[in-house]
Amino acid sequence: MRHTEFWARMDAALGPAYSRTWADQFVMAELGGRTAAQALADGVSTKQVWAAVWQALGLPASER
């Protein structure tokens, strides 16, 4: 998954006005106590970050 697809999915899930804020502030244990933005900056794959986001938001299986 490319970063553009990741951010498009984030925008679809949370809205474009809130997705970046959420990604900068919501810390997830699945990402080693990092936010989605920190994990991406640290080189964690977008697929792994999306899986953590998907779980944290409780999105439907169709969004996986």
C-alpha positions as a printed NumPy array, in Angstrom:
array([[  0.   ,   0.   ,   0.   ],
       [  1.315,   3.428,  -0.911],
       [  1.172,   6.404,   1.412],
       [ -1.404,   8.062,  -0.858],
       [ -3.724,   5.068,  -0.502],
       [ -3.17 ,   5.   ,   3.266],
       [ -4.14 ,   8.672,   3.584],
       [ -7.123,   8.221,   1.262],
       [ -8.353,   5.42 ,   3.539],
       [ -7.775,   7.591,   6.608],
       [ -9.733,  10.435,   4.999],
       [-12.573,   8.058,   4.12 ],
       [-12.699,   6.666,   7.677],
       [-12.347,   9.908,   9.633],
       [-12.854,  12.73 ,   7.168],
       [-10.109,  14.834,   5.635],
       [-10.321,  17.498,   8.336],
       [ -9.702,  15.054,  11.21 ],
       [ -7.618,  12.184,   9.808],
       [ -4.227,  13.947,  10.071],
       [ -4.964,  15.146,  13.601],
       [ -5.994,  11.646,  14.697],
       [ -2.897,  10.138,  13.078],
       [ -0.707,  12.63 ,  14.942],
       [ -2.319,  12.164,  18.361],
       [ -3.753,   8.647,  18.829],
       [ -1.123,   6.308,  20.317],
       [ -1.467,   2.588,  19.57 ],
       [  0.168,  -0.292,  21.433],
       [  0.194,  -2.288,  18.188],
       [  2.644,   0.262,  16.812],
       [  4.988,   0.135,  19.772],
       [  3.367,   3.021,  21.601],
       [  3.545,   5.305,  18.573],
       [  0.981,   7.219,  16.612],
       [  0.269,   6.311,  13.005],
       [  2.237,   9.357,  11.854],
       [  5.234,   8.437,  14.034],
       [  5.175,   4.835,  12.857],
       [  5.122,   5.903,   9.206],
       [  7.98 ,   8.341,   9.822],
       [  9.934,   5.522,  11.482],
       [  9.559,   3.362,   8.393],
       [  6.818,   0.99 ,   9.528],
       [  4.965,  -0.322,   6.485],
       [  1.734,   1.417,   5.589],
       [  0.024,  -1.985,   5.552],
       [  1.014,  -2.61 ,   9.181],
       [ -0.002,   0.903,  10.226],
       [ -3.352,   0.561,   8.453],
       [ -3.997,  -2.765,  10.209],
       [ -3.471,  -1.047,  13.577],
       [ -5.682,   1.902,  12.578],
       [ -8.379,  -0.449,  11.266],
       [ -8.409,  -2.311,  14.568],
       [ -8.326,   0.83 ,  16.73 ],
       [-11.251,   2.378,  14.862],
       [-13.262,  -0.836,  14.765],
       [-13.809,  -0.518,  11.03 ],
       [-15.785,  -3.174,   9.141],
       [-13.983,  -6.082,   7.492],
       [-14.647,  -4.546,   4.07 ],
       [-12.276,  -1.695,   5.011],
       [ -9.413,  -4.013,   5.858]])
